[in-house]
Amino acid sequence: MKKDIHPKYYKNAKVNCACGNSFTLGSTKEFIETEICSSCHPLYTGKEKVIDTLGQVQKFKARLAKKTKKK
């Protein structure tokens, strides 16, 4: 078997979320930044919010409005 082919594993990797929450876990990266975690995800919090980074919801609503206007 080849030696030294696996990446270094950090047992106390720090994860920071955009909401301000931070926690530690095991990872091959020492520091991880994320946009959504279990503290701010709508499924876990019960709060409904639309997370749309590409404007896809607005595009869909515009297409839907055009379709309903034609009928």
C-alpha atoms as one frame of an Amber mdcrd trajectory, in Angstrom:
protein
   0.000   0.000   0.000   1.137   3.530  -0.736   2.077   5.767   2.159   1.017
   9.388   2.626  -1.772   9.376   0.022  -4.574  10.399   2.377  -5.235  14.051
   3.263  -4.611  15.275   6.785  -7.650  14.801   9.048  -8.524  17.540  11.543
 -10.515  16.235  14.518 -11.451  19.752  15.661 -12.275  21.513  12.401 -14.173
  24.754  13.016 -17.353  25.495  11.039 -18.770  29.032  10.854 -22.238  29.720
   9.475 -23.493  32.986   7.971 -26.080  33.183  10.789 -23.274  33.424  13.375
 -23.450  29.860  14.663 -20.147  27.984  14.980 -19.324  24.411  15.918 -16.547
  21.847  15.567 -16.460  18.547  13.745 -14.005  16.232  12.021 -12.968  17.094
   8.471 -10.097  17.167   6.021 -10.337  20.971   6.059  -9.285  22.924   9.121
 -11.829  25.742   8.654 -15.213  25.631   6.857 -17.629  28.481   6.090 -21.232
  27.666   5.235 -24.357  29.657   4.411 -26.930  27.403   6.098 -26.689  25.214
   9.203 -29.165  23.401  11.442 -29.648  26.563  13.525 -30.942  28.626  10.600
 -32.277  26.032   8.122 -36.076  26.364   7.686 -36.617  22.609   8.050 -35.104
  22.594  11.549 -36.323  25.998  12.753 -39.897  25.762  11.469 -39.643  29.238
   9.940 -40.468  29.433   6.259 -38.179  31.554   4.122 -37.206  31.456   0.476
 -33.520  30.931  -0.166 -32.917  31.928  -3.772 -29.445  32.924  -4.881 -29.985
  32.812  -8.644 -33.338  34.594  -8.940 -35.106  31.423 -10.007 -38.173  32.112
  -7.868 -38.689  35.514  -9.502 -38.283  33.982 -12.979 -40.869  31.322 -12.160
 -43.343  33.856 -10.781 -42.936  36.001 -13.921 -43.594  32.995 -16.188 -46.601
  32.008 -14.095 -48.016  35.532 -14.308 -47.661  35.482 -18.122 -49.460  32.129
 -18.359 -52.356  33.211 -16.153 -52.656  36.535 -17.999 -53.104  34.742 -21.371
 -55.996  32.609 -20.081
